[in-house]
């Protein structure tokens, strides 16, 4: 075996591992955005100190206002 063949084989193995890891990361990101981020259990495992999202008080306030309007409308 010549040095060229050894280098080719080593590079092939290294690039194969890098390519596989890249595919795994891309697949995880796609699955996170489509599916995993909606599962509370997975969010708690990955973000133990919170739900992984910044709490936006304005959104909570907006939801509360909508509820109040709906309740007034129904009354």
N, CA, C and O atoms as a Tripos MOL2 file, in Angstrom:
@<TRIPOS>MOLECULE
protein
  300   299    75     0     0
PROTEIN
NO_CHARGES

@<TRIPOS>ATOM
      1 N           0.8410   -1.1790    0.0000 N.3       1 UNK1
      2 CA          0.0000    0.0000    0.0000 C.3       1 UNK1
      3 C           0.8870    1.2440    0.0000 C.2       1 UNK1
      4 O           1.8050    1.3710    0.8090 O.2       1 UNK1
      5 N           0.6000    2.1290   -0.8970 N.am      2 UNK2
      6 CA          1.3900    3.3570   -0.9500 C.3       2 UNK2
      7 C           0.7870    4.3980   -0.0060 C.2       2 UNK2
      8 O          -0.3360    4.2460    0.4750 O.2       2 UNK2
      9 N           1.5490    5.4470    0.2440 N.am      3 UNK3
     10 CA          1.0830    6.5110    1.1210 C.3       3 UNK3
     11 C          -0.1500    7.2020    0.5530 C.2       3 UNK3
     12 O          -1.0160    7.6400    1.3100 O.2       3 UNK3
     13 N          -0.2390    7.3020   -0.7400 N.am      4 UNK4
     14 CA         -1.4090    7.9350   -1.3610 C.3       4 UNK4
     15 C          -2.6780    7.1600   -1.0330 C.2       4 UNK4
     16 O          -3.7100    7.7510   -0.7130 O.2       4 UNK4
     17 N          -2.5980    5.8450   -1.1120 N.am      5 UNK5
     18 CA         -3.7680    5.0190   -0.8090 C.3       5 UNK5
     19 C          -4.1490    5.1320    0.6610 C.2       5 UNK5
     20 O          -5.3330    5.1870    0.9940 O.2       5 UNK5
     21 N          -3.1660    5.1660    1.5320 N.am      6 UNK6
     22 CA         -3.4420    5.3020    2.9650 C.3       6 UNK6
     23 C          -4.1150    6.6430    3.2450 C.2       6 UNK6
     24 O          -5.0870    6.7100    3.9980 O.2       6 UNK6
     25 N          -3.6020    7.6970    2.6440 N.am      7 UNK7
     26 CA         -4.1860    9.0280    2.8370 C.3       7 UNK7
     27 C          -5.5980    9.0800    2.2640 C.2       7 UNK7
     28 O          -6.4910    9.6580    2.8830 O.2       7 UNK7
     29 N          -5.8130    8.4840    1.0930 N.am      8 UNK8
     30 CA         -7.1570    8.4470    0.4960 C.3       8 UNK8
     31 C          -8.1330    7.7220    1.4100 C.2       8 UNK8
     32 O          -9.2450    8.1980    1.6360 O.2       8 UNK8
     33 N          -7.7260    6.5830    1.9310 N.am      9 UNK9
     34 CA         -8.6100    5.8190    2.8100 C.3       9 UNK9
     35 C          -8.8970    6.5760    4.0970 C.2       9 UNK9
     36 O         -10.0340    6.5830    4.5690 O.2       9 UNK9
     37 N          -7.8850    7.2110    4.6690 N.am     10 UNK10
     38 CA         -8.0860    7.9780    5.8970 C.3      10 UNK10
     39 C          -9.0380    9.1430    5.6490 C.2      10 UNK10
     40 O          -9.9430    9.3900    6.4460 O.2      10 UNK10
     41 N          -8.8330    9.8570    4.5490 N.am     11 UNK11
     42 CA         -9.7210   10.9760    4.2270 C.3      11 UNK11
     43 C         -11.1430   10.5010    3.9470 C.2      11 UNK11
     44 O         -12.1100   11.1700    4.3100 O.2      11 UNK11
     45 N         -11.2640    9.3540    3.3050 N.am     12 UNK12
     46 CA        -12.5930    8.8000    3.0390 C.3      12 UNK12
     47 C         -13.3240    8.5160    4.3470 C.2      12 UNK12
     48 O         -14.5040    8.8420    4.4830 O.2      12 UNK12
     49 N         -12.6370    7.9180    5.2970 N.am     13 UNK13
     50 CA        -13.2490    7.6170    6.5950 C.3      13 UNK13
     51 C         -13.6120    8.9120    7.3200 C.2      13 UNK13
     52 O         -14.7120    9.0320    7.8580 O.2      13 UNK13
     53 N         -12.7070    9.8650    7.3380 N.am     14 UNK14
     54 CA        -12.9610   11.1350    8.0330 C.3      14 UNK14
     55 C         -14.1440   11.8700    7.4040 C.2      14 UNK14
     56 O         -15.0370   12.3280    8.1160 O.2      14 UNK14
     57 N         -14.1550   11.9860    6.0820 N.am     15 UNK15
     58 CA        -15.2610   12.6770    5.4200 C.3      15 UNK15
     59 C         -16.5800   11.9250    5.5920 C.2      15 UNK15
     60 O         -17.6360   12.5530    5.6840 O.2      15 UNK15
     61 N         -16.5380   10.6130    5.6350 N.am     16 UNK16
     62 CA        -17.7600    9.8340    5.8630 C.3      16 UNK16
     63 C         -18.3290   10.1200    7.2440 C.2      16 UNK16
     64 O         -19.5380   10.2890    7.4010 O.2      16 UNK16
     65 N         -17.4620   10.1740    8.2400 N.am     17 UNK17
     66 CA        -17.9160   10.4650    9.6060 C.3      17 UNK17
     67 C         -18.4680   11.8850    9.6910 C.2      17 UNK17
     68 O         -19.5210   12.1040   10.2890 O.2      17 UNK17
     69 N         -17.7740   12.8390    9.1070 N.am     18 UNK18
     70 CA        -18.2390   14.2340    9.1240 C.3      18 UNK18
     71 C         -19.5800   14.3600    8.4050 C.2      18 UNK18
     72 O         -20.4810   15.0400    8.8940 O.2      18 UNK18
     73 N         -19.7160   13.7240    7.2730 N.am     19 UNK19
     74 CA        -20.9600   13.7710    6.5110 C.3      19 UNK19
     75 C         -22.1110   13.1580    7.3120 C.2      19 UNK19
     76 O         -23.2130   13.7070    7.3400 O.2      19 UNK19
     77 N         -21.8560   12.0340    7.9540 N.am     20 UNK20
     78 CA        -22.8870   11.3800    8.7620 C.3      20 UNK20
     79 C         -23.3120   12.2670    9.9240 C.2      20 UNK20
     80 O         -24.5060   12.4170   10.1860 O.2      20 UNK20
     81 N         -22.3500   12.8540   10.6170 N.am     21 UNK21
     82 CA        -22.6850   13.7470   11.7280 C.3      21 UNK21
     83 C         -23.4570   14.9730   11.2480 C.2      21 UNK21
     84 O         -24.3800   15.4330   11.9200 O.2      21 UNK21
     85 N         -23.0840   15.4930   10.1040 N.am     22 UNK22
     86 CA        -23.7950   16.6350    9.5340 C.3      22 UNK22
     87 C         -25.2510   16.2770    9.2210 C.2      22 UNK22
     88 O         -26.1600   17.0580    9.5030 O.2      22 UNK22
     89 N         -25.4640   15.1100    8.6450 N.am     23 UNK23
     90 CA        -26.8360   14.6690    8.3640 C.3      23 UNK23
     91 C         -27.6440   14.4930    9.6450 C.2      23 UNK23
     92 O         -28.8260   14.8350    9.6900 O.2      23 UNK23
     93 N         -27.0090   13.9610   10.6830 N.am     24 UNK24
     94 CA        -27.7010   13.7810   11.9580 C.3      24 UNK24
     95 C         -28.1020   15.1330   12.5370 C.2      24 UNK24
     96 O         -29.2220   15.2890   13.0240 O.2      24 UNK24
     97 N         -27.2060   16.1050   12.4900 N.am     25 UNK25
     98 CA        -27.5130   17.4410   13.0140 C.3      25 UNK25
     99 C         -28.6420   18.0890   12.2170 C.2      25 UNK25
    100 O         -29.5560   18.6680   12.8030 O.2      25 UNK25
    101 N         -28.5890   18.0000   10.9180 N.am     26 UNK26
    102 CA        -29.6460   18.5830   10.0780 C.3      26 UNK26
    103 C         -30.9830   17.8960   10.3520 C.2      26 UNK26
    104 O         -32.0120   18.5610   10.4730 O.2      26 UNK26
    105 N         -30.9680   16.5740   10.4490 N.am     27 UNK27
    106 CA        -32.2060   15.8380   10.7290 C.3      27 UNK27
    107 C         -32.7660   16.2270   12.0900 C.2      27 UNK27
    108 O         -33.9760   16.3940   12.2380 O.2      27 UNK27
    109 N         -31.8880   16.3750   13.0940 N.am     28 UNK28
    110 CA        -32.3500   16.7710   14.4230 C.3      28 UNK28
    111 C         -32.9920   18.1560   14.3700 C.2      28 UNK28
    112 O         -34.0450   18.3720   14.9700 O.2      28 UNK28
    113 N         -32.3770   19.0830   13.6660 N.am     29 UNK29
    114 CA        -32.9260   20.4350   13.5980 C.3      29 UNK29
    115 C         -34.2830   20.4490   12.9020 C.2      29 UNK29
    116 O         -35.1960   21.1510   13.3370 O.2      29 UNK29
    117 N         -34.4180   19.6910   11.8400 N.am     30 UNK30
    118 CA        -35.7060   19.6150   11.1420 C.3      30 UNK30
    119 C         -36.7570   19.0030   12.0590 C.2      30 UNK30
    120 O         -37.8670   19.5220   12.1700 O.2      30 UNK30
    121 N         -36.4100   17.9030   12.7120 N.am     31 UNK31
    122 CA        -37.3650   17.2540   13.6140 C.3      31 UNK31
    123 C         -37.6940   18.1550   14.8020 C.2      31 UNK31
    124 O         -38.8270   18.1510   15.2850 O.2      31 UNK31
    125 N         -36.7160   18.9240   15.2760 N.am     32 UNK32
    126 CA        -36.9700   19.8350   16.3910 C.3      32 UNK32
    127 C         -38.0070   20.8780   15.9860 C.2      32 UNK32
    128 O         -38.9650   21.1280   16.7180 O.2      32 UNK32
    129 N         -37.8150   21.4740   14.8340 N.am     33 UNK33
    130 CA        -38.7380   22.5260   14.4060 C.3      33 UNK33
    131 C         -40.1160   21.9750   14.0660 C.2      33 UNK33
    132 O         -41.1200   22.6490   14.2950 O.2      33 UNK33
    133 N         -40.1820   20.7720   13.5290 N.am     34 UNK34
    134 CA        -41.4700   20.2240   13.1150 C.3      34 UNK34
    135 C         -42.2000   19.4730   14.2250 C.2      34 UNK34
    136 O         -43.4310   19.4690   14.2640 O.2      34 UNK34
    137 N         -41.4510   18.8380   15.1290 N.am     35 UNK35
    138 CA        -42.1060   17.9010   16.0300 C.3      35 UNK35
    139 C         -41.6580   18.0280   17.4830 C.2      35 UNK35
    140 O         -42.4890   18.2370   18.3680 O.2      35 UNK35
    141 N         -40.3600   17.9040   17.7400 N.am     36 UNK36
    142 CA        -39.8690   17.7990   19.1120 C.3      36 UNK36
    143 C         -40.1380   19.0420   19.9430 C.2      36 UNK36
    144 O         -40.3870   18.9220   21.1430 O.2      36 UNK36
    145 N         -40.0980   20.2160   19.3630 N.am     37 UNK37
    146 CA        -40.2800   21.4450   20.1370 C.3      37 UNK37
    147 C         -41.6890   21.5520   20.7120 C.2      37 UNK37
    148 O         -41.9200   22.3280   21.6390 O.2      37 UNK37
    149 N         -42.6190   20.7910   20.1810 N.am     38 UNK38
    150 CA        -43.9970   20.8350   20.6620 C.3      38 UNK38
    151 C         -44.2380   19.8630   21.8140 C.2      38 UNK38
    152 O         -45.2890   19.9090   22.4530 O.2      38 UNK38
    153 N         -43.2790   18.9900   22.0830 N.am     39 UNK39
    154 CA        -43.4180   18.0030   23.1520 C.3      39 UNK39
    155 C         -42.7530   18.5520   24.4070 C.2      39 UNK39
    156 O         -41.5420   18.7700   24.4360 O.2      39 UNK39
    157 N         -43.5430   18.7680   25.4230 N.am     40 UNK40
    158 CA        -43.0430   19.3930   26.6450 C.3      40 UNK40
    159 C         -41.9380   18.5700   27.2970 C.2      40 UNK40
    160 O         -40.9590   19.1300   27.7910 O.2      40 UNK40
    161 N         -42.0840   17.2560   27.3050 N.am     41 UNK41
    162 CA        -41.0960   16.3780   27.9300 C.3      41 UNK41
    163 C         -39.7190   16.5560   27.3010 C.2      41 UNK41
    164 O         -38.7190   16.6300   28.0150 O.2      41 UNK41
    165 N         -39.6560   16.6250   25.9890 N.am     42 UNK42
    166 CA        -38.3750   16.7970   25.2870 C.3      42 UNK42
    167 C         -37.7920   18.1680   25.6080 C.2      42 UNK42
    168 O         -36.5870   18.2900   25.8250 O.2      42 UNK42
    169 N         -38.6320   19.2020   25.6390 N.am     43 UNK43
    170 CA        -38.1460   20.5440   25.9850 C.3      43 UNK43
    171 C         -37.5800   20.5720   27.3940 C.2      43 UNK43
    172 O         -36.5610   21.2170   27.6390 O.2      43 UNK43
    173 N         -38.2370   19.8700   28.3370 N.am     44 UNK44
    174 CA        -37.7490   19.8510   29.7130 C.3      44 UNK44
    175 C         -36.4130   19.1350   29.8220 C.2      44 UNK44
    176 O         -35.5820   19.5050   30.6500 O.2      44 UNK44
    177 N         -36.1960   18.1250   29.0080 N.am     45 UNK45
    178 CA        -34.9140   17.4200   29.0340 C.3      45 UNK45
    179 C         -33.8050   18.3170   28.4930 C.2      45 UNK45
    180 O         -32.7180   18.3800   29.0670 O.2      45 UNK45
    181 N         -34.0750   19.0020   27.4030 N.am     46 UNK46
    182 CA        -33.0450   19.8160   26.7570 C.3      46 UNK46
    183 C         -32.8560   21.1440   27.4790 C.2      46 UNK46
    184 O         -31.7280   21.6180   27.6060 O.2      46 UNK46
    185 N         -33.9370   21.7480   27.9510 N.am     47 UNK47
    186 CA        -33.8750   23.0300   28.6610 C.3      47 UNK47
    187 C         -34.4450   22.8400   30.0660 C.2      47 UNK47
    188 O         -35.6070   23.1760   30.2930 O.2      47 UNK47
    189 N         -33.6690   22.3120   31.0180 N.am     48 UNK48
    190 CA        -34.2130   22.0030   32.3400 C.3      48 UNK48
    191 C         -34.6310   23.2310   33.1480 C.2      48 UNK48
    192 O         -35.4600   23.1030   34.0490 O.2      48 UNK48
    193 N         -34.0920   24.4090   32.8600 N.am     49 UNK49
    194 CA        -34.4220   25.6000   33.6360 C.3      49 UNK49
    195 C         -35.6450   26.3370   33.1270 C.2      49 UNK49
    196 O         -36.0680   27.3170   33.7410 O.2      49 UNK49
    197 N         -36.2070   25.9050   32.0530 N.am     50 UNK50
    198 CA        -37.3680   26.5810   31.4830 C.3      50 UNK50
    199 C         -37.8850   25.7700   30.3270 C.2      50 UNK50
    200 O         -37.5110   24.6110   30.1470 O.2      50 UNK50
    201 N         -38.7450   26.3790   29.5450 N.am     51 UNK51
    202 CA        -39.3100   25.6340   28.4220 C.3      51 UNK51
    203 C         -38.5470   25.8800   27.1300 C.2      51 UNK51
    204 O         -38.9990   25.4620   26.0650 O.2      51 UNK51
    205 N         -37.4010   26.5500   27.1990 N.am     52 UNK52
    206 CA        -36.6000   26.7420   26.0020 C.3      52 UNK52
    207 C         -36.9850   27.9510   25.1850 C.2      52 UNK52
    208 O         -36.3620   28.2480   24.1660 O.2      52 UNK52
    209 N         -37.9980   28.6390   25.6260 N.am     53 UNK53
    210 CA        -38.4340   29.8190   24.8900 C.3      53 UNK53
    211 C         -38.3960   31.0050   25.8350 C.2      53 UNK53
    212 O         -38.6250   30.8650   27.0360 O.2      53 UNK53
    213 N         -38.1110   32.1420   25.2980 N.am     54 UNK54
    214 CA        -38.1460   33.3530   26.1000 C.3      54 UNK54
    215 C         -39.6070   33.6960   26.3690 C.2      54 UNK54
    216 O         -40.4380   33.7080   25.4620 O.2      54 UNK54
    217 N         -39.8900   33.9670   27.6060 N.am     55 UNK55
    218 CA        -41.2530   34.3540   27.9510 C.3      55 UNK55
    219 C         -41.4800   35.7900   27.4880 C.2      55 UNK55
    220 O         -40.7270   36.7000   27.8350 O.2      55 UNK55
    221 N         -42.5020   35.9650   26.7200 N.am     56 UNK56
    222 CA        -42.8160   37.2950   26.2170 C.3      56 UNK56
    223 C         -44.0610   37.7900   26.9470 C.2      56 UNK56
    224 O         -45.1670   37.3390   26.6500 O.2      56 UNK56
    225 N         -43.8990   38.7130   27.8990 N.am     57 UNK57
    226 CA        -45.0550   39.1630   28.6750 C.3      57 UNK57
    227 C         -46.1250   39.8150   27.8160 C.2      57 UNK57
    228 O         -47.3050   39.7640   28.1620 O.2      57 UNK57
    229 N         -45.7410   40.4220   26.7090 N.am     58 UNK58
    230 CA        -46.7440   41.0720   25.8740 C.3      58 UNK58
    231 C         -47.6880   40.0370   25.2610 C.2      58 UNK58
    232 O         -48.8740   40.3140   25.0810 O.2      58 UNK58
    233 N         -47.1790   38.8580   24.9440 N.am     59 UNK59
    234 CA        -48.0450   37.8130   24.3930 C.3      59 UNK59
    235 C         -49.0170   37.3070   25.4500 C.2      59 UNK59
    236 O         -50.1900   37.0700   25.1570 O.2      59 UNK59
    237 N         -48.5320   37.1420   26.6780 N.am     60 UNK60
    238 CA        -49.4270   36.7160   27.7500 C.3      60 UNK60
    239 C         -50.5260   37.7510   27.9600 C.2      60 UNK60
    240 O         -51.6980   37.4150   28.1270 O.2      60 UNK60
    241 N         -50.1240   38.9980   27.9460 N.am     61 UNK61
    242 CA        -51.0920   40.0720   28.1320 C.3      61 UNK61
    243 C         -52.1080   40.0880   26.9910 C.2      61 UNK61
    244 O         -53.3000   40.3010   27.2160 O.2      61 UNK61
    245 N         -51.6370   39.8650   25.7870 N.am     62 UNK62
    246 CA        -52.5280   39.8360   24.6270 C.3      62 UNK62
    247 C         -53.5360   38.6910   24.7510 C.2      62 UNK62
    248 O         -54.7190   38.8700   24.4630 O.2      62 UNK62
    249 N         -53.0700   37.5260   25.1770 N.am     63 UNK63
    250 CA        -53.9780   36.3940   25.3610 C.3      63 UNK63
    251 C         -55.0020   36.6890   26.4500 C.2      63 UNK63
    252 O         -56.1820   36.3670   26.3060 O.2      63 UNK63
    253 N         -54.5500   37.2970   27.5290 N.am     64 UNK64
    254 CA        -55.4590   37.6360   28.6170 C.3      64 UNK64
    255 C         -56.5210   38.6210   28.1290 C.2      64 UNK64
    256 O         -57.6980   38.4850   28.4640 O.2      64 UNK64
    257 N         -56.1050   39.6080   27.3420 N.am     65 UNK65
    258 CA        -57.0640   40.5820   26.8050 C.3      65 UNK65
    259 C         -58.0820   39.9140   25.8910 C.2      65 UNK65
    260 O         -59.2680   40.2420   25.9400 O.2      65 UNK65
    261 N         -57.6340   38.9890   25.0660 N.am     66 UNK66
    262 CA        -58.5690   38.2730   24.1860 C.3      66 UNK66
    263 C         -59.5860   37.4850   24.9970 C.2      66 UNK66
    264 O         -60.7790   37.4890   24.6900 O.2      66 UNK66
    265 N         -59.0980   36.8030   26.0470 N.am     67 UNK67
    266 CA        -60.0070   36.0290   26.8930 C.3      67 UNK67
    267 C         -61.0470   36.9330   27.5450 C.2      67 UNK67
    268 O         -62.2350   36.6120   27.5820 O.2      67 UNK67
    269 N         -60.5810   38.0650   28.0550 N.am     68 UNK68
    270 CA        -61.5060   38.9930   28.7020 C.3      68 UNK68
    271 C         -62.5480   39.5080   27.7240 C.2      68 UNK68
    272 O         -63.7220   39.6210   28.0770 O.2      68 UNK68
    273 N         -62.1380   39.8230   26.4970 N.am     69 UNK69
    274 CA        -63.0890   40.2870   25.4860 C.3      69 UNK69
    275 C         -64.1120   39.2090   25.1720 C.2      69 UNK69
    276 O         -65.3030   39.4880   25.0410 O.2      69 UNK69
    277 N         -63.6330   37.9610   25.0510 N.am     70 UNK70
    278 CA        -64.5340   36.8520   24.7630 C.3      70 UNK70
    279 C         -65.5350   36.6570   25.8980 C.2      70 UNK70
    280 O         -66.7170   36.4100   25.6600 O.2      70 UNK70
    281 N         -65.0470   36.7710   27.1390 N.am     71 UNK71
    282 CA        -65.9350   36.5970   28.2850 C.3      71 UNK71
    283 C         -66.9730   37.7100   28.3380 C.2      71 UNK71
    284 O         -68.1380   37.4620   28.6460 O.2      71 UNK71
    285 N         -66.5550   38.9290   28.0390 N.am     72 UNK72
    286 CA        -67.5060   40.0390   28.0250 C.3      72 UNK72
    287 C         -68.5470   39.8500   26.9340 C.2      72 UNK72
    288 O         -69.7250   40.1580   27.1160 O.2      72 UNK72
    289 N         -68.0900   39.3390   25.7990 N.am     73 UNK73
    290 CA        -68.9920   39.1140   24.6710 C.3      73 UNK73
    291 C         -70.0330   38.0480   25.0230 C.2      73 UNK73
    292 O         -71.2100   38.1740   24.6830 O.2      73 UNK73
    293 N         -69.5770   36.9950   25.7100 N.am     74 UNK74
    294 CA        -70.4780   35.8990   26.0720 C.3      74 UNK74
    295 C         -71.4370   36.2930   27.1900 C.2      74 UNK74
    296 O         -72.5100   35.7030   27.3110 O.2      74 UNK74
    297 N         -71.0730   37.2750   28.0090 N.am     75 UNK75
    298 CA        -71.9150   37.6640   29.1500 C.3      75 UNK75
    299 C         -73.1080   38.4740   28.7340 C.2      75 UNK75
    300 O         -73.9080   38.8730   29.5790 O.2      75 UNK75
@<TRIPOS>BOND
     1     1     2 1
     2     2     3 1
     3     3     4 2
     4     3     5 am
     5     5     6 1
     6     6     7 1
     7     7     8 2
     8     7     9 am
     9     9    10 1
    10    10    11 1
    11    11    12 2
    12    11    13 am
    13    13    14 1
    14    14    15 1
    15    15    16 2
    16    15    17 am
    17    17    18 1
    18    18    19 1
    19    19    20 2
    20    19    21 am
    21    21    22 1
    22    22    23 1
    23    23    24 2
    24    23    25 am
    25    25    26 1
    26    26    27 1
    27    27    28 2
    28    27    29 am
    29    29    30 1
    30    30    31 1
    31    31    32 2
    32    31    33 am
    33    33    34 1
    34    34    35 1
    35    35    36 2
    36    35    37 am
    37    37    38 1
    38    38    39 1
    39    39    40 2
    40    39    41 am
    41    41    42 1
    42    42    43 1
    43    43    44 2
    44    43    45 am
    45    45    46 1
    46    46    47 1
    47    47    48 2
    48    47    49 am
    49    49    50 1
    50    50    51 1
    51    51    52 2
    52    51    53 am
    53    53    54 1
    54    54    55 1
    55    55    56 2
    56    55    57 am
    57    57    58 1
    58    58    59 1
    59    59    60 2
    60    59    61 am
    61    61    62 1
    62    62    63 1
    63    63    64 2
    64    63    65 am
    65    65    66 1
    66    66    67 1
    67    67    68 2
    68    67    69 am
    69    69    70 1
    70    70    71 1
    71    71    72 2
    72    71    73 am
    73    73    74 1
    74    74    75 1
    75    75    76 2
    76    75    77 am
    77    77    78 1
    78    78    79 1
    79    79    80 2
    80    79    81 am
    81    81    82 1
    82    82    83 1
    83    83    84 2
    84    83    85 am
    85    85    86 1
    86    86    87 1
    87    87    88 2
    88    87    89 am
    89    89    90 1
    90    90    91 1
    91    91    92 2
    92    91    93 am
    93    93    94 1
    94    94    95 1
    95    95    96 2
    96    95    97 am
    97    97    98 1
    98    98    99 1
    99    99   100 2
   100    99   101 am
   101   101   102 1
   102   102   103 1
   103   103   104 2
   104   103   105 am
   105   105   106 1
   106   106   107 1
   107   107   108 2
   108   107   109 am
   109   109   110 1
   110   110   111 1
   111   111   112 2
   112   111   113 am
   113   113   114 1
   114   114   115 1
   115   115   116 2
   116   115   117 am
   117   117   118 1
   118   118   119 1
   119   119   120 2
   120   119   121 am
   121   121   122 1
   122   122   123 1
   123   123   124 2
   124   123   125 am
   125   125   126 1
   126   126   127 1
   127   127   128 2
   128   127   129 am
   129   129   130 1
   130   130   131 1
   131   131   132 2
   132   131   133 am
   133   133   134 1
   134   134   135 1
   135   135   136 2
   136   135   137 am
   137   137   138 1
   138   138   139 1
   139   139   140 2
   140   139   141 am
   141   141   142 1
   142   142   143 1
   143   143   144 2
   144   143   145 am
   145   145   146 1
   146   146   147 1
   147   147   148 2
   148   147   149 am
   149   149   150 1
   150   150   151 1
   151   151   152 2
   152   151   153 am
   153   153   154 1
   154   154   155 1
   155   155   156 2
   156   155   157 am
   157   157   158 1
   158   158   159 1
   159   159   160 2
   160   159   161 am
   161   161   162 1
   162   162   163 1
   163   163   164 2
   164   163   165 am
   165   165   166 1
   166   166   167 1
   167   167   168 2
   168   167   169 am
   169   169   170 1
   170   170   171 1
   171   171   172 2
   172   171   173 am
   173   173   174 1
   174   174   175 1
   175   175   176 2
   176   175   177 am
   177   177   178 1
   178   178   179 1
   179   179   180 2
   180   179   181 am
   181   181   182 1
   182   182   183 1
   183   183   184 2
   184   183   185 am
   185   185   186 1
   186   186   187 1
   187   187   188 2
   188   187   189 am
   189   189   190 1
   190   190   191 1
   191   191   192 2
   192   191   193 am
   193   193   194 1
   194   194   195 1
   195   195   196 2
   196   195   197 am
   197   197   198 1
   198   198   199 1
   199   199   200 2
   200   199   201 am
   201   201   202 1
   202   202   203 1
   203   203   204 2
   204   203   205 am
   205   205   206 1
   206   206   207 1
   207   207   208 2
   208   207   209 am
   209   209   210 1
   210   210   211 1
   211   211   212 2
   212   211   213 am
   213   213   214 1
   214   214   215 1
   215   215   216 2
   216   215   217 am
   217   217   218 1
   218   218   219 1
   219   219   220 2
   220   219   221 am
   221   221   222 1
   222   222   223 1
   223   223   224 2
   224   223   225 am
   225   225   226 1
   226   226   227 1
   227   227   228 2
   228   227   229 am
   229   229   230 1
   230   230   231 1
   231   231   232 2
   232   231   233 am
   233   233   234 1
   234   234   235 1
   235   235   236 2
   236   235   237 am
   237   237   238 1
   238   238   239 1
   239   239   240 2
   240   239   241 am
   241   241   242 1
   242   242   243 1
   243   243   244 2
   244   243   245 am
   245   245   246 1
   246   246   247 1
   247   247   248 2
   248   247   249 am
   249   249   250 1
   250   250   251 1
   251   251   252 2
   252   251   253 am
   253   253   254 1
   254   254   255 1
   255   255   256 2
   256   255   257 am
   257   257   258 1
   258   258   259 1
   259   259   260 2
   260   259   261 am
   261   261   262 1
   262   262   263 1
   263   263   264 2
   264   263   265 am
   265   265   266 1
   266   266   267 1
   267   267   268 2
   268   267   269 am
   269   269   270 1
   270   270   271 1
   271   271   272 2
   272   271   273 am
   273   273   274 1
   274   274   275 1
   275   275   276 2
   276   275   277 am
   277   277   278 1
   278   278   279 1
   279   279   280 2
   280   279   281 am
   281   281   282 1
   282   282   283 1
   283   283   284 2
   284   283   285 am
   285   285   286 1
   286   286   287 1
   287   287   288 2
   288   287   289 am
   289   289   290 1
   290   290   291 1
   291   291   292 2
   292   291   293 am
   293   293   294 1
   294   294   295 1
   295   295   296 2
   296   295   297 am
   297   297   298 1
   298   298   299 1
   299   299   300 2
@<TRIPOS>SUBSTRUCTURE
     1 UNK1         2 RESIDUE 1 A UNK
     2 UNK2         6 RESIDUE 1 A UNK
     3 UNK3        10 RESIDUE 1 A UNK
     4 UNK4        14 RESIDUE 1 A UNK
     5 UNK5        18 RESIDUE 1 A UNK
     6 UNK6        22 RESIDUE 1 A UNK
     7 UNK7        26 RESIDUE 1 A UNK
     8 UNK8        30 RESIDUE 1 A UNK
     9 UNK9        34 RESIDUE 1 A UNK
    10 UNK10       38 RESIDUE 1 A UNK
    11 UNK11       42 RESIDUE 1 A UNK
    12 UNK12       46 RESIDUE 1 A UNK
    13 UNK13       50 RESIDUE 1 A UNK
    14 UNK14       54 RESIDUE 1 A UNK
    15 UNK15       58 RESIDUE 1 A UNK
    16 UNK16       62 RESIDUE 1 A UNK
    17 UNK17       66 RESIDUE 1 A UNK
    18 UNK18       70 RESIDUE 1 A UNK
    19 UNK19       74 RESIDUE 1 A UNK
    20 UNK20       78 RESIDUE 1 A UNK
    21 UNK21       82 RESIDUE 1 A UNK
    22 UNK22       86 RESIDUE 1 A UNK
    23 UNK23       90 RESIDUE 1 A UNK
    24 UNK24       94 RESIDUE 1 A UNK
    25 UNK25       98 RESIDUE 1 A UNK
    26 UNK26      102 RESIDUE 1 A UNK
    27 UNK27      106 RESIDUE 1 A UNK
    28 UNK28      110 RESIDUE 1 A UNK
    29 UNK29      114 RESIDUE 1 A UNK
    30 UNK30      118 RESIDUE 1 A UNK
    31 UNK31      122 RESIDUE 1 A UNK
    32 UNK32      126 RESIDUE 1 A UNK
    33 UNK33      130 RESIDUE 1 A UNK
    34 UNK34      134 RESIDUE 1 A UNK
    35 UNK35      138 RESIDUE 1 A UNK
    36 UNK36      142 RESIDUE 1 A UNK
    37 UNK37      146 RESIDUE 1 A UNK
    38 UNK38      150 RESIDUE 1 A UNK
    39 UNK39      154 RESIDUE 1 A UNK
    40 UNK40      158 RESIDUE 1 A UNK
    41 UNK41      162 RESIDUE 1 A UNK
    42 UNK42      166 RESIDUE 1 A UNK
    43 UNK43      170 RESIDUE 1 A UNK
    44 UNK44      174 RESIDUE 1 A UNK
    45 UNK45      178 RESIDUE 1 A UNK
    46 UNK46      182 RESIDUE 1 A UNK
    47 UNK47      186 RESIDUE 1 A UNK
    48 UNK48      190 RESIDUE 1 A UNK
    49 UNK49      194 RESIDUE 1 A UNK
    50 UNK50      198 RESIDUE 1 A UNK
    51 UNK51      202 RESIDUE 1 A UNK
    52 UNK52      206 RESIDUE 1 A UNK
    53 UNK53      210 RESIDUE 1 A UNK
    54 UNK54      214 RESIDUE 1 A UNK
    55 UNK55      218 RESIDUE 1 A UNK
    56 UNK56      222 RESIDUE 1 A UNK
    57 UNK57      226 RESIDUE 1 A UNK
    58 UNK58      230 RESIDUE 1 A UNK
    59 UNK59      234 RESIDUE 1 A UNK
    60 UNK60      238 RESIDUE 1 A UNK
    61 UNK61      242 RESIDUE 1 A UNK
    62 UNK62      246 RESIDUE 1 A UNK
    63 UNK63      250 RESIDUE 1 A UNK
    64 UNK64      254 RESIDUE 1 A UNK
    65 UNK65      258 RESIDUE 1 A UNK
    66 UNK66      262 RESIDUE 1 A UNK
    67 UNK67      266 RESIDUE 1 A UNK
    68 UNK68      270 RESIDUE 1 A UNK
    69 UNK69      274 RESIDUE 1 A UNK
    70 UNK70      278 RESIDUE 1 A UNK
    71 UNK71      282 RESIDUE 1 A UNK
    72 UNK72      286 RESIDUE 1 A UNK
    73 UNK73      290 RESIDUE 1 A UNK
    74 UNK74      294 RESIDUE 1 A UNK
    75 UNK75      298 RESIDUE 1 A UNK
